[in-house]
Amino acid sequence: MPGTTQGGTGVPPCVRSRPRTPSQWVRSVPRLAALSLAGKLPVDRLISHRIGLDEVNEASDAMRRGERARSVIVF
């Protein structure tokens, strides 16, 4: 994938920098959505589990134990 390092995560460098405030996260959403829709951000590879609302507490506990990296709540 262009813009990634050899053996990297497959995430473009422009996405790797972490927004530090809530407003930075909000401003990042359109850019991240555009990258995903263009096939340049492999969102599915970044999600470790999909959970329902009834599993949020279990997923949070599993994350603290290091058993899960990123869970997405599916409505």
C-alpha positions in Angstrom: 0.0 0.0 0.0 1.5 3.4 -0.9 2.5 5.5 2.0 3.0 2.7 4.4 6.3 1.3 5.8 7.5 -2.2 5.0 5.9 -4.5 7.5 3.7 -1.6 8.8 0.1 -1.6 9.8 -1.2 -0.7 6.4 -2.4 2.6 7.7 -1.4 5.7 5.8 1.0 7.9 7.7 -1.5 10.8 7.6 -3.8 8.7 9.8 -1.2 7.4 12.3 -0.9 10.7 14.2 -3.5 10.5 17.0 -5.9 13.5 17.5 -5.4 14.9 20.9 -8.6 16.7 21.6 -12.3 15.8 20.9 -12.5 18.6 18.3 -9.5 17.1 16.5 -11.3 13.7 16.4 -14.4 15.3 15.0 -12.5 17.1 12.3 -10.7 13.9 11.4 -13.9 11.9 10.7 -14.6 13.2 7.2 -10.9 12.6 6.2 -11.0 9.0 7.7 -14.3 8.3 6.0 -12.9 9.4 2.6 -9.8 7.3 3.0 -11.9 4.3 3.9 -14.3 4.8 1.0 -11.3 5.2 -1.3 -9.9 1.9 -0.1 -6.8 3.6 1.4 -7.7 2.9 5.0 -8.3 -0.8 5.8 -10.9 -0.3 8.5 -11.8 -4.0 8.7 -8.2 -5.0 9.5 -8.1 -2.5 12.3 -11.2 -3.9 14.1 -10.5 -6.9 16.4 -14.1 -7.6 17.4 -17.6 -6.5 16.7 -19.9 -6.5 19.7 -23.5 -5.7 20.6 -24.5 -3.1 23.2 -25.0 -5.8 25.7 -21.3 -6.8 25.4 -19.8 -3.4 26.1 -18.7 -4.2 29.7 -17.3 -7.6 28.8 -15.4 -6.0 25.9 -14.0 -3.3 28.1 -12.8 -5.8 30.6 -11.2 -7.9 27.9 -9.4 -4.8 26.5 -8.0 -4.0 29.9 -6.7 -7.6 30.2 -5.0 -7.2 26.8 -7.3 -9.8 25.1 -8.8 -7.4 22.6 -7.4 -4.3 20.8 -10.3 -2.5 19.1 -14.0 -3.4 19.4 -16.7 -1.8 17.4 -20.3 -1.6 18.7 -22.8 -2.9 16.1 -26.3 -1.6 16.5 
